[in-house]
Amino acid sequence: MKNRLRVLRAEYDWSQAELAERLGVSRQTINAVETGKYEPSLSLAFKIASLFEKQIEEIFQPDEAEVDNLQKLNANDAKF
Amino acid sequence: MKSLSSKLRPVVDALPLLLWGIFYILARLALENSALDSWLRVLIALLPIPPFIYFLAAAVSHIRSMDELERRVHLEALAVAFPLTLLLVMILGLMELAVGLSPDDWSYRHLLPYLATFYFLGLVIAWKRYK
């Protein structure tokens, strides 16, 4: 999963700690999400989207490999 | 500058663990170094239970106050510590059958430091993954 969290945070000129405080999570969590090491829960993703006044898919997008896998699964489903 | 309450926070958080540890060590010292009646020995052996319940309540409350990544890290730490503990108990049980371990060398009381070590090992591995 790719995300634009770092870019959006820079646009708002917030530090990781500031964003963490606004979201009620730790700075480590923000760092792990930004670096793609941790995928946030749906509720945290909604909180992030709401804070930046965006849709979730404007911030989080699946990787190309994930998209390929989904397309393959859909193609297989269509066969049966 | 950090306020006094935030400076003391780690000490307050560690208090239940310290209390349990102190009761455990005192109970062990009393049982190892004194000739007491058996009913008193049993009572001393059960003495660390109340501070452990206090520690457990504090640990659950602490976990509930964590955010989702911190909870996952602790879950992954448990996922490392629990199988390692099972492995140690299994090997000790088999070694006991194989060579007859002396209780002075290996018994349940020797397991405790290993359990804590496995848990902290799990924590280090999990935090490294998300840093």
Backbone of each chain as ProteinMPNN parsed JSONL, in Angstrom:
{"seq_chain_A": "MKNRLRVLRAEYDWSQAELAERLGVSRQTINAVETGKYEPSLSLAFKIASLFEKQIEEIFQPDEAEVDNLQKLNANDAKF", "coords_chain_A": {"N_chain_A": [[0.841, -1.202, 0.0], [0.59, 2.151, -0.951], [1.114, 5.524, 0.215], [0.187, 9.011, 0.69], [0.865, 10.395, 2.898], [3.136, 11.661, 4.028], [3.591, 13.737, 2.216], [1.212, 15.208, 2.424], [1.364, 15.94, 5.081], [3.572, 17.585, 5.011], [2.543, 19.631, 3.439], [0.736, 20.778, 5.19], [2.512, 21.617, 6.992], [3.172, 20.249, 9.354], [4.753, 18.56, 12.061], [5.804, 15.122, 12.587], [5.188, 14.478, 15.202], [3.264, 16.415, 15.838], [1.174, 15.715, 14.085], [0.677, 13.171, 15.023], [-0.294, 13.736, 17.563], [-2.673, 15.063, 16.932], [-4.072, 12.975, 15.842], [-4.203, 11.206, 17.867], [-2.374, 9.142, 18.243], [0.855, 7.426, 18.469], [4.085, 8.976, 17.726], [5.757, 7.178, 16.502], [3.963, 5.511, 15.224], [2.95, 7.151, 13.18], [5.304, 7.527, 11.737], [5.827, 4.865, 10.952], [3.618, 4.39, 9.31], [4.004, 6.311, 7.302], [6.397, 5.419, 6.166], [5.575, 3.116, 5.073], [5.744, 0.785, 6.462], [3.82, -0.03, 8.132], [0.415, -0.712, 7.867], [-2.352, 1.266, 8.333], [-5.277, 0.825, 10.467], [-8.707, 0.631, 9.363], [-10.252, 2.509, 10.713], [-8.334, 4.345, 11.629], [-7.345, 5.177, 9.179], [-9.61, 6.462, 8.169], [-9.768, 8.542, 10.017], [-7.421, 9.925, 9.407], [-7.964, 10.691, 6.786], [-10.179, 12.33, 7.219], [-9.044, 14.354, 8.767], [-7.324, 15.583, 6.933], [-9.173, 16.393, 5.141], [-9.872, 14.801, 2.891], [-10.661, 12.119, 0.554], [-10.371, 8.655, 1.436], [-9.084, 7.131, -0.564], [-7.649, 9.037, -1.863], [-5.487, 9.375, -0.364], [-4.461, 6.876, 0.395], [-3.29, 4.32, -1.649], [-3.463, 1.199, -3.438], [-0.556, -0.922, -4.034], [1.112, -1.525, -7.233], [1.497, -4.267, -7.592], [-0.418, -5.302, -5.868], [-2.725, -4.419, -7.138], [-2.518, -5.847, -9.542], [-2.785, -8.471, -8.55], [-5.403, -8.346, -7.573], [-6.762, -7.927, -9.968], [-6.208, -10.334, -11.261], [-7.512, -12.125, -9.56], [-10.156, -11.265, -9.917], [-10.443, -11.866, -12.614], [-10.237, -14.651, -12.549], [-12.506, -15.249, -11.017], [-14.443, -14.474, -12.814], [-14.24, -16.479, -14.734], [-15.42, -18.702, -13.571]], "CA_chain_A": [[0.0, 0.0, 0.0], [1.319, 3.435, -0.994], [0.309, 6.608, 0.787], [0.692, 10.376, 0.496], [0.801, 11.035, 4.216], [4.291, 12.559, 4.241], [3.376, 14.919, 1.367], [0.132, 16.004, 3.014], [1.861, 16.516, 6.34], [4.454, 18.706, 4.626], [1.674, 20.723, 2.965], [0.156, 21.417, 6.384], [3.654, 22.03, 7.814], [3.084, 19.606, 10.668], [5.771, 17.536, 12.348], [5.193, 13.813, 12.871], [4.644, 14.519, 16.568], [2.015, 17.204, 15.806], [0.139, 14.913, 13.433], [0.369, 12.07, 15.944], [-1.131, 14.265, 18.644], [-4.003, 15.347, 16.384], [-4.754, 11.706, 15.556], [-4.259, 10.409, 19.097], [-1.502, 7.965, 18.14], [2.241, 7.777, 18.778], [4.876, 9.448, 16.588], [6.267, 5.969, 15.834], [2.903, 5.001, 14.334], [2.951, 8.02, 11.994], [6.518, 7.204, 10.98], [5.668, 3.539, 10.347], [2.64, 4.507, 8.209], [4.637, 7.081, 6.223], [7.44, 4.626, 5.501], [4.934, 1.937, 4.48], [6.022, -0.421, 7.247], [2.602, -0.402, 8.842], [-0.822, -0.265, 7.219], [-3.255, 1.631, 9.432], [-6.62, 0.241, 10.477], [-9.687, 1.424, 8.603], [-10.697, 3.67, 11.512], [-7.26, 5.355, 11.61], [-7.308, 5.718, 7.805], [-10.723, 7.433, 8.079], [-9.382, 9.714, 10.83], [-6.407, 10.669, 8.641], [-8.655, 11.303, 5.644], [-11.035, 13.394, 7.727], [-8.168, 15.447, 9.215], [-6.8, 16.292, 5.748], [-10.346, 16.687, 4.305], [-9.711, 14.07, 1.617], [-11.195, 10.76, 0.529], [-9.312, 7.702, 1.801], [-8.318, 6.7, -1.742], [-6.748, 10.124, -2.278], [-4.29, 9.282, 0.502], [-3.941, 5.5, 0.346], [-3.542, 3.585, -2.902], [-2.793, -0.098, -3.449], [0.625, -1.061, -4.897], [0.809, -2.127, -8.539], [1.417, -5.729, -7.417], [-1.731, -5.59, -5.261], [-3.729, -4.202, -8.193], [-2.391, -7.008, -10.447], [-3.372, -9.624, -7.867], [-6.859, -8.162, -7.556], [-7.268, -8.13, -11.337], [-6.143, -11.771, -11.535], [-8.595, -12.759, -8.801], [-11.413, -10.922, -10.588], [-10.486, -12.617, -13.876], [-10.526, -16.042, -12.184], [-13.911, -15.309, -10.608], [-15.268, -14.344, -14.018], [-14.207, -17.757, -15.447], [-16.319, -19.693, -12.947]], "C_chain_A": [[0.879, 1.256, 0.0], [0.469, 4.485, -0.282], [0.997, 7.954, 0.619], [0.763, 11.146, 1.822], [1.926, 12.049, 4.429], [4.097, 13.871, 3.465], [2.318, 15.822, 1.986], [0.583, 16.688, 4.308], [2.758, 17.715, 6.045], [3.623, 19.907, 4.161], [1.079, 21.503, 4.145], [1.24, 21.922, 7.341], [3.558, 21.499, 9.246], [4.26, 18.644, 10.833], [5.043, 16.205, 12.581], [4.527, 13.826, 14.244], [3.32, 15.283, 16.608], [0.871, 16.396, 15.21], [-0.307, 13.772, 14.357], [-0.574, 12.544, 17.041], [-2.56, 14.529, 18.147], [-4.798, 14.058, 16.154], [-4.884, 10.811, 16.795], [-3.473, 9.112, 18.995], [-0.069, 8.395, 18.457], [2.969, 8.259, 17.514], [5.422, 8.26, 15.784], [5.237, 5.407, 14.848], [2.862, 5.812, 13.042], [4.148, 7.679, 11.105], [6.361, 5.86, 10.249], [4.668, 3.564, 9.181], [3.302, 5.207, 7.018], [5.657, 6.248, 5.444], [6.878, 3.326, 4.904], [5.202, 0.649, 5.249], [4.786, -0.909, 7.992], [1.398, 0.152, 8.087], [-1.847, 0.032, 8.295], [-4.591, 0.899, 9.338], [-7.555, 1.148, 9.684], [-10.086, 2.672, 9.393], [-9.609, 4.751, 11.542], [-7.155, 5.989, 10.222], [-8.424, 6.758, 7.619], [-10.388, 8.71, 8.85], [-8.406, 10.584, 10.056], [-7.084, 11.421, 7.491], [-9.499, 12.49, 6.102], [-10.192, 14.609, 8.14], [-7.668, 16.273, 8.024], [-7.915, 16.662, 4.76], [-10.209, 16.086, 2.907], [-10.49, 12.759, 1.707], [-10.032, 9.809, 0.86], [-8.437, 7.352, 0.589], [-7.434, 7.816, -2.315], [-5.446, 10.076, -1.467], [-3.638, 7.901, 0.393], [-4.307, 4.846, -0.981], [-2.839, 2.234, -2.841], [-1.554, -0.074, -4.355], [0.216, -1.664, -6.232], [0.657, -3.641, -8.421], [0.057, -6.129, -6.831], [-2.854, -5.437, -6.292], [-3.722, -5.391, -9.151], [-3.065, -8.233, -9.84], [-4.895, -9.55, -7.862], [-7.463, -8.427, -8.932], [-7.273, -9.608, -11.704], [-7.281, -12.504, -10.833], [-9.936, -12.51, -9.473], [-11.57, -11.714, -11.885], [-10.827, -14.082, -13.609], [-11.991, -16.212, -11.788], [-14.827, -15.292, -11.826], [-15.339, -15.66, -14.79], [-15.233, -18.747, -14.899], [-17.737, -19.219, -12.931]], "O_chain_A": [[1.78, 1.406, 0.825], [-0.75, 4.347, -0.189], [2.211, 8.036, 0.433], [0.725, 12.376, 1.851], [1.702, 13.147, 4.939], [4.387, 14.957, 3.966], [2.492, 17.038, 2.067], [0.236, 17.836, 4.587], [2.707, 18.729, 6.741], [3.959, 21.055, 4.452], [0.94, 22.725, 4.093], [0.949, 22.56, 8.352], [3.829, 22.212, 10.212], [4.701, 18.004, 9.879], [3.824, 16.173, 12.75], [3.448, 13.263, 14.43], [2.379, 14.886, 17.295], [-0.242, 16.382, 15.736], [-1.492, 13.454, 14.457], [-1.526, 11.852, 17.403], [-3.531, 14.253, 18.852], [-6.025, 14.043, 16.255], [-5.581, 9.797, 16.774], [-3.853, 8.101, 19.585], [0.195, 9.575, 18.686], [2.538, 7.994, 16.392], [5.537, 8.322, 14.56], [5.588, 4.898, 13.784], [2.754, 5.253, 11.951], [4.022, 7.56, 9.886], [6.718, 5.737, 9.078], [4.843, 2.854, 8.19], [3.181, 4.761, 5.877], [5.764, 6.36, 4.222], [7.613, 2.539, 4.308], [4.925, -0.446, 4.758], [4.721, -2.059, 8.427], [1.364, 1.325, 7.717], [-2.182, -0.847, 9.089], [-4.981, 0.418, 8.274], [-7.219, 2.292, 9.378], [-10.24, 3.754, 8.825], [-9.921, 5.94, 11.488], [-6.907, 7.189, 10.1], [-8.215, 7.798, 6.996], [-10.683, 9.816, 8.397], [-8.527, 11.809, 10.037], [-6.826, 12.601, 7.253], [-9.527, 13.531, 5.445], [-10.579, 15.751, 7.892], [-7.596, 17.5, 8.093], [-7.642, 17.179, 3.677], [-10.402, 16.758, 1.894], [-10.92, 12.345, 2.783], [-8.869, 10.117, 0.599], [-7.212, 7.284, 0.696], [-6.573, 7.558, -3.157], [-4.438, 10.67, -1.852], [-2.415, 7.784, 0.31], [-5.47, 4.822, -1.383], [-1.756, 2.12, -2.268], [-1.498, 0.69, -5.319], [-0.866, -2.237, -6.365], [-0.206, -4.234, -9.069], [-0.539, -7.132, -7.223], [-3.804, -6.22, -6.316], [-4.781, -5.891, -9.532], [-3.815, -8.943, -10.511], [-5.585, -10.539, -8.11], [-8.514, -9.054, -9.06], [-8.194, -10.094, -12.361], [-7.93, -13.376, -11.41], [-10.758, -13.419, -9.591], [-12.662, -12.172, -12.222], [-11.608, -14.686, -14.344], [-12.638, -17.188, -12.168], [-15.84, -15.99, -11.875], [-16.351, -15.951, -15.428], [-15.833, -19.523, -15.644], [-18.618, -19.927, -12.444]]}, "seq_chain_B": "MKSLSSKLRPVVDALPLLLWGIFYILARLALENSALDSWLRVLIALLPIPPFIYFLAAAVSHIRSMDELERRVHLEALAVAFPLTLLLVMILGLMELAVGLSPDDWSYRHLLPYLATFYFLGLVIAWKRYK", "coords_chain_B": {"N_chain_B": [[10.661, 22.194, 28.955], [10.326, 19.216, 30.814], [7.534, 18.429, 32.878], [7.285, 17.675, 36.401], [5.474, 15.629, 36.89], [5.363, 14.286, 34.411], [7.968, 13.415, 34.302], [8.046, 11.648, 36.379], [6.358, 9.739, 35.49], [7.297, 7.273, 34.12], [8.279, 5.909, 36.359], [6.008, 5.603, 37.94], [4.495, 4.03, 36.205], [6.041, 1.735, 36.225], [5.767, 0.827, 38.75], [3.798, -1.235, 39.612], [5.023, -3.542, 38.514], [7.505, -3.484, 39.792], [6.688, -3.795, 42.436], [5.52, -6.354, 42.398], [7.829, -7.806, 41.699], [9.461, -7.308, 43.944], [7.964, -8.536, 46.007], [8.037, -11.165, 45.071], [10.805, -11.756, 45.138], [11.33, -11.407, 47.874], [9.671, -13.43, 48.912], [10.911, -15.654, 47.835], [13.483, -15.511, 48.971], [12.795, -15.797, 51.67], [11.751, -18.382, 51.674], [13.926, -19.87, 50.858], [15.89, -19.441, 52.757], [15.064, -19.924, 55.378], [13.898, -21.92, 58.112], [10.806, -22.754, 58.339], [7.421, -23.383, 59.534], [5.341, -25.645, 57.636], [2.81, -24.657, 56.846], [3.179, -21.933, 56.982], [5.133, -21.609, 55.091], [3.737, -22.248, 52.781], [1.929, -20.139, 52.789], [3.665, -17.971, 52.463], [4.606, -18.596, 49.929], [2.366, -18.057, 48.451], [2.121, -15.392, 48.669], [3.026, -13.499, 46.644], [0.8, -13.317, 44.956], [-1.375, -11.288, 45.269], [0.086, -8.778, 44.627], [0.731, -9.508, 42.011], [-1.77, -9.621, 40.765], [-2.428, -6.95, 40.864], [-0.398, -5.983, 39.194], [-1.159, -7.248, 36.808], [-3.662, -6.04, 36.301], [-2.795, -3.417, 35.929], [-1.185, -3.791, 33.681], [-3.04, -4.599, 31.731], [-4.624, -2.308, 31.622], [-2.707, -0.517, 30.709], [-2.125, -1.584, 28.172], [-4.588, -1.147, 26.964], [-4.548, 1.579, 26.76], [-2.809, 2.041, 24.753], [-1.838, 2.858, 21.309], [-2.843, 1.595, 18.013], [-0.577, 0.501, 16.649], [1.307, 0.124, 18.682], [-0.042, -1.78, 20.194], [-0.04, -3.884, 18.37], [2.695, -4.402, 18.225], [3.168, -5.396, 20.795], [1.57, -7.66, 20.662], [2.939, -9.108, 18.698], [5.291, -9.48, 20.085], [4.416, -11.219, 22.048], [3.79, -13.32, 20.388], [6.285, -14.208, 19.751], [7.387, -14.755, 22.272], [5.668, -16.66, 23.495], [5.719, -19.195, 21.962], [8.483, -19.695, 22.277], [8.642, -20.055, 25.02], [7.046, -22.326, 25.27], [8.671, -24.101, 23.88], [10.936, -24.15, 25.551], [9.829, -25.228, 27.93], [8.975, -27.698, 26.956], [11.435, -28.861, 26.146], [12.766, -28.928, 28.612], [11.09, -30.67, 30.017], [11.466, -33.023, 28.537], [14.23, -33.349, 28.856], [14.314, -33.8, 31.55], [13.192, -36.307, 31.656], [15.123, -37.619, 30.193], [17.687, -37.296, 31.454], [17.194, -36.807, 34.121], [16.845, -34.115, 35.651], [18.237, -32.045, 38.199], [16.343, -30.448, 40.773], [17.603, -28.254, 41.858], [19.153, -27.293, 39.834], [17.409, -26.972, 37.641], [14.149, -25.865, 37.585], [10.678, -24.873, 38.053], [10.991, -22.318, 39.123], [13.223, -21.346, 37.887], [12.394, -20.658, 35.413], [11.151, -18.166, 35.174], [12.88, -15.758, 34.711], [13.603, -16.347, 32.087], [11.18, -16.228, 30.695], [10.569, -13.502, 30.843], [12.783, -12.526, 29.451], [12.366, -13.639, 26.895], [10.046, -12.287, 26.172], [10.9, -9.609, 26.055], [12.79, -9.885, 24.077], [11.097, -10.475, 21.946], [9.747, -8.017, 21.836], [11.821, -6.311, 21.024], [12.41, -7.371, 18.48], [9.947, -6.934, 17.178], [9.652, -4.107, 17.336], [11.845, -3.323, 15.812], [11.036, -4.073, 13.328], [9.08, -2.221, 12.648], [10.323, 0.218, 12.721]], "CA_chain_B": [[11.095, 21.367, 30.076], [9.309, 18.261, 31.234], [7.029, 18.649, 34.229], [7.656, 16.623, 37.356], [4.56, 14.486, 36.736], [5.762, 13.497, 33.24], [9.249, 12.778, 34.621], [7.774, 10.532, 37.3], [5.43, 8.807, 34.825], [7.847, 5.92, 33.959], [8.4, 5.275, 37.685], [4.643, 5.222, 38.338], [4.108, 2.915, 35.332], [6.818, 0.54, 36.575], [5.51, 0.491, 40.156], [3.2, -2.571, 39.81], [6.03, -4.562, 38.186], [8.49, -3.454, 40.879], [6.038, -4.338, 43.631], [5.438, -7.811, 42.194], [9.201, -8.32, 41.756], [9.938, -7.255, 45.342], [7.253, -9.586, 46.755], [8.535, -12.464, 44.599], [12.175, -11.951, 45.655], [11.23, -11.587, 49.327], [9.103, -14.76, 49.165], [11.949, -16.642, 47.497], [14.524, -15.45, 50.01], [12.244, -16.352, 52.91], [11.588, -19.836, 51.524], [15.24, -20.511, 50.679], [16.834, -19.223, 53.862], [14.576, -20.088, 56.745], [13.185, -23.153, 58.443], [9.499, -22.34, 58.864], [6.369, -24.407, 59.438], [4.926, -25.8, 56.233], [1.664, -23.79, 56.533], [3.722, -20.587, 56.783], [5.855, -21.66, 53.808], [2.715, -22.164, 51.719], [1.407, -18.767, 52.831], [4.7, -17.1, 51.853], [4.653, -18.909, 48.485], [1.194, -17.445, 47.798], [2.168, -13.946, 48.935], [3.127, -12.631, 45.446], [-0.418, -13.304, 44.118], [-2.027, -9.955, 45.204], [0.795, -7.787, 43.77], [0.664, -9.91, 40.606], [-3.088, -9.203, 40.249], [-2.287, -5.491, 40.669], [0.437, -5.844, 37.99], [-1.971, -7.677, 35.661], [-4.661, -4.984, 36.044], [-2.065, -2.261, 35.386], [-0.711, -4.145, 32.334], [-4.208, -4.572, 30.83], [-4.995, -0.906, 31.468], [-1.659, 0.092, 29.892], [-2.327, -2.063, 26.789], [-5.791, -0.479, 26.44], [-4.263, 2.993, 26.481], [-1.86, 2.129, 23.631], [-2.442, 2.979, 19.982], [-2.938, 0.295, 17.321], [0.743, -0.062, 16.326], [1.912, -0.343, 19.935], [-0.718, -3.047, 20.538], [0.447, -4.924, 17.448], [4.065, -4.734, 18.63], [3.088, -6.275, 21.973], [1.025, -8.943, 20.201], [4.026, -9.825, 18.026], [6.229, -9.889, 21.143], [3.826, -12.431, 22.637], [3.887, -14.383, 19.378], [7.647, -14.736, 19.853], [7.658, -15.253, 23.631], [4.871, -17.838, 23.866], [6.297, -20.434, 21.423], [9.803, -19.943, 22.882], [8.371, -20.602, 26.351], [6.597, -23.712, 25.039], [9.858, -24.869, 23.498], [11.769, -24.336, 26.747], [9.133, -26.157, 28.837], [9.008, -29.021, 26.318], [12.801, -29.4, 26.219], [13.055, -29.233, 30.017], [10.336, -31.885, 30.35], [12.129, -34.169, 27.894], [15.548, -33.512, 29.492], [14.041, -34.38, 32.865], [13.026, -37.749, 31.399], [16.352, -38.172, 29.623], [18.824, -37.363, 32.379], [16.785, -36.549, 35.499], [17.42, -32.83, 36.08], [18.121, -31.74, 39.622], [15.529, -29.237, 40.985], [18.474, -27.108, 42.158], [19.652, -26.763, 38.561], [16.299, -26.562, 36.778], [12.786, -26.088, 38.082], [9.783, -23.802, 37.61], [11.455, -20.987, 39.54], [14.265, -20.883, 36.967], [11.787, -20.274, 34.128], [10.664, -16.779, 35.165], [13.723, -14.802, 33.969], [13.587, -16.667, 30.652], [9.924, -15.726, 30.119], [10.725, -12.05, 30.676], [13.775, -12.316, 28.381], [11.723, -13.948, 25.605], [9.092, -11.221, 25.859], [11.649, -8.414, 25.637], [13.368, -10.228, 22.772], [9.983, -10.283, 21.002], [9.513, -6.569, 21.7], [12.919, -5.724, 20.219], [12.222, -7.822, 17.09], [8.759, -6.277, 16.611], [9.898, -2.666, 17.141], [12.795, -3.168, 14.698], [10.273, -4.242, 12.083], [8.262, -1.043, 12.319], [11.086, 1.488, 12.841]], "C_chain_B": [[9.976, 20.452, 30.534], [8.847, 18.562, 32.647], [7.394, 17.459, 35.107], [6.777, 15.387, 37.164], [4.927, 13.629, 35.525], [7.101, 12.809, 33.45], [9.029, 11.537, 35.483], [6.929, 9.437, 36.654], [6.037, 7.392, 34.651], [7.962, 5.165, 35.28], [7.028, 4.761, 38.13], [4.187, 4.013, 37.519], [4.792, 1.611, 35.747], [6.511, 0.03, 37.986], [4.872, -0.898, 40.352], [4.191, -3.704, 39.55], [7.07, -4.66, 39.309], [7.938, -4.126, 42.133], [5.962, -5.864, 43.56], [6.834, -8.434, 42.341], [9.724, -8.374, 43.187], [9.28, -8.372, 46.168], [7.791, -10.966, 46.372], [9.911, -12.749, 45.204], [12.153, -12.194, 47.167], [10.703, -12.985, 49.677], [10.158, -15.835, 48.908], [13.046, -16.689, 48.552], [14.039, -16.095, 51.304], [12.152, -17.873, 52.823], [12.933, -20.557, 51.43], [16.099, -20.476, 51.942], [16.278, -19.436, 55.266], [13.831, -21.406, 56.914], [11.873, -22.768, 59.118], [8.534, -23.514, 58.813], [5.842, -24.462, 58.011], [3.747, -24.893, 55.885], [2.131, -22.363, 56.254], [4.468, -20.509, 55.443], [4.882, -21.543, 52.634], [2.169, -20.74, 51.634], [2.39, -17.798, 52.155], [4.759, -17.335, 50.338], [3.496, -18.245, 47.73], [1.193, -15.919, 47.913], [2.287, -13.071, 47.671], [1.851, -12.561, 44.594], [-1.094, -11.921, 44.105], [-1.237, -8.921, 44.399], [0.787, -8.179, 42.296], [-0.669, -9.495, 39.991], [-3.074, -7.698, 39.967], [-1.488, -5.222, 39.391], [-0.378, -6.169, 36.734], [-2.988, -6.592, 35.275], [-3.979, -3.772, 35.413], [-1.616, -2.543, 33.957], [-1.873, -4.077, 31.329], [-4.621, -3.124, 30.565], [-3.987, -0.179, 30.56], [-1.834, -0.299, 28.414], [-3.528, -1.347, 26.163], [-5.538, 0.983, 26.095], [-3.315, 3.166, 25.279], [-2.58, 2.372, 22.306], [-2.28, 1.647, 19.233], [-1.58, -0.32, 16.98], [1.414, -0.636, 17.58], [1.278, -1.676, 20.362], [-0.216, -4.179, 19.657], [1.861, -5.378, 17.831], [4.032, -5.692, 19.824], [2.508, -7.642, 21.607], [2.117, -9.775, 19.529], [5.087, -10.286, 19.033], [5.731, -11.169, 21.811], [3.943, -13.611, 21.679], [5.287, -14.98, 19.328], [7.833, -15.44, 21.203], [6.907, -16.555, 23.936], [5.437, -19.135, 23.27], [7.678, -20.753, 22.013], [9.647, -20.539, 24.286], [7.928, -22.06, 26.236], [7.787, -24.609, 24.729], [10.721, -25.179, 24.724], [11.143, -25.357, 27.697], [9.178, -27.574, 28.271], [10.398, -29.657, 26.459], [13.159, -29.773, 27.659], [12.351, -30.522, 30.452], [11.017, -33.12, 29.781], [13.502, -34.436, 28.53], [15.405, -34.156, 30.866], [13.884, -35.902, 32.741], [14.349, -38.387, 30.978], [17.455, -38.343, 30.67], [18.456, -37.083, 33.833], [17.404, -35.277, 36.049], [17.234, -32.635, 37.588], [17.277, -30.471, 39.795], [16.381, -28.016, 41.33], [19.005, -26.461, 40.878], [18.523, -26.207, 37.701], [14.962, -26.875, 37.435], [11.945, -24.901, 37.625], [10.319, -22.415, 37.968], [12.567, -20.444, 38.631], [13.682, -20.348, 35.651], [11.513, -18.771, 34.031], [11.573, -15.785, 34.42], [13.735, -15.065, 32.459], [12.324, -16.124, 29.986], [10.037, -14.225, 29.86], [11.695, -11.76, 29.527], [13.152, -12.563, 27.009], [10.782, -12.821, 25.186], [9.822, -9.971, 25.363], [12.366, -8.647, 24.307], [12.313, -10.014, 21.671], [9.7, -8.818, 20.766], [10.566, -5.925, 20.806], [12.722, -6.092, 18.747], [11.059, -7.061, 16.438], [9.017, -4.795, 16.364], [10.841, -2.42, 15.978], [12.049, -3.215, 13.377], [9.551, -2.984, 11.668], [9.023, 0.281, 12.412], [11.622, 1.937, 11.491]], "O_chain_B": [[8.821, 20.865, 30.631], [9.65, 18.907, 33.514], [7.761, 16.39, 34.621], [7.248, 14.254, 37.257], [4.825, 12.403, 35.577], [7.363, 11.758, 32.866], [9.718, 10.527, 35.344], [6.798, 8.342, 37.2], [5.38, 6.408, 34.99], [7.771, 3.95, 35.332], [6.899, 3.643, 38.628], [3.573, 3.088, 38.052], [4.213, 0.53, 35.64], [6.941, -1.058, 38.369], [5.355, -1.67, 41.18], [4.204, -4.703, 40.27], [7.463, -5.751, 39.721], [8.618, -4.909, 42.796], [6.289, -6.567, 44.517], [7.004, -9.451, 43.014], [10.348, -9.354, 43.596], [9.952, -9.066, 46.931], [7.979, -11.828, 47.23], [10.158, -13.841, 45.716], [12.858, -13.064, 47.677], [11.198, -13.639, 50.595], [10.28, -16.799, 49.664], [13.481, -17.762, 48.971], [14.772, -16.842, 51.952], [12.445, -18.571, 53.795], [13.068, -21.702, 51.862], [16.925, -21.359, 52.171], [16.965, -19.15, 56.246], [13.222, -21.925, 55.979], [11.836, -22.491, 60.317], [8.787, -24.513, 58.14], [5.885, -23.476, 57.275], [3.668, -24.4, 54.76], [1.565, -21.668, 55.411], [4.439, -19.486, 54.759], [5.143, -20.858, 51.646], [1.973, -20.204, 50.543], [1.993, -16.927, 51.382], [4.939, -16.395, 49.563], [3.612, -17.915, 46.55], [0.352, -15.246, 47.317], [1.696, -11.991, 47.634], [1.817, -11.823, 43.609], [-1.37, -11.41, 43.019], [-1.824, -8.24, 43.558], [0.831, -7.312, 41.423], [-0.714, -9.068, 38.838], [-3.63, -7.233, 38.972], [-1.846, -4.349, 38.601], [-0.299, -5.461, 35.73], [-3.157, -6.267, 34.1], [-4.511, -3.169, 34.481], [-1.654, -1.652, 33.109], [-1.714, -3.565, 30.22], [-4.929, -2.755, 29.432], [-4.367, 0.664, 29.749], [-1.709, 0.541, 27.523], [-3.499, -0.984, 24.987], [-6.221, 1.558, 25.248], [-3.051, 4.287, 24.844], [-3.78, 2.125, 22.189], [-1.671, 0.705, 19.738], [-1.439, -1.542, 17.017], [2.001, -1.717, 17.553], [1.97, -2.58, 20.83], [0.007, -5.295, 20.128], [2.185, -6.564, 17.773], [4.773, -6.674, 19.862], [2.905, -8.661, 22.173], [2.218, -10.982, 19.752], [5.702, -11.339, 18.862], [6.507, -12.08, 22.101], [4.166, -14.748, 22.095], [5.461, -16.125, 18.911], [8.354, -16.553, 21.277], [7.462, -17.452, 24.571], [5.623, -20.1, 24.011], [8.013, -21.918, 22.227], [10.416, -21.412, 24.689], [8.371, -22.917, 27.0], [7.898, -25.722, 25.241], [11.174, -26.308, 24.914], [11.83, -26.241, 28.209], [9.392, -28.536, 29.009], [10.528, -30.822, 26.836], [13.78, -30.808, 27.899], [12.926, -31.352, 31.156], [11.132, -34.142, 30.458], [13.892, -35.587, 28.722], [16.247, -34.946, 31.292], [14.36, -36.67, 33.578], [14.659, -39.521, 31.343], [18.078, -39.401, 30.761], [19.331, -37.119, 34.699], [18.365, -35.329, 36.816], [16.213, -33.013, 38.162], [17.464, -29.511, 39.049], [15.952, -26.88, 41.128], [19.27, -25.26, 40.832], [18.642, -25.134, 37.11], [14.688, -28.02, 37.795], [12.429, -24.03, 36.902], [10.13, -21.456, 37.219], [12.823, -19.24, 38.604], [14.369, -19.678, 34.88], [11.625, -18.177, 32.959], [11.081, -15.038, 33.574], [13.859, -14.14, 31.657], [12.373, -15.623, 28.862], [9.652, -13.737, 28.797], [11.459, -10.857, 28.724], [13.377, -11.797, 26.072], [10.721, -12.446, 24.015], [9.417, -9.353, 24.378], [12.53, -7.723, 23.511], [12.602, -9.451, 20.615], [9.441, -8.406, 19.635], [10.252, -5.103, 19.945], [12.85, -5.239, 17.869], [11.165, -6.603, 15.3], [8.65, -4.271, 15.312], [10.685, -1.449, 15.238], [12.379, -2.498, 12.432], [9.418, -2.702, 10.477], [8.44, 1.346, 12.206], [12.281, 2.973, 11.401]]}, "name": "protein", "num_of_chains": 2, "seq": "MKNRLRVLRAEYDWSQAELAERLGVSRQTINAVETGKYEPSLSLAFKIASLFEKQIEEIFQPDEAEVDNLQKLNANDAKFMKSLSSKLRPVVDALPLLLWGIFYILARLALENSALDSWLRVLIALLPIPPFIYFLAAAVSHIRSMDELERRVHLEALAVAFPLTLLLVMILGLMELAVGLSPDDWSYRHLLPYLATFYFLGLVIAWKRYK"}
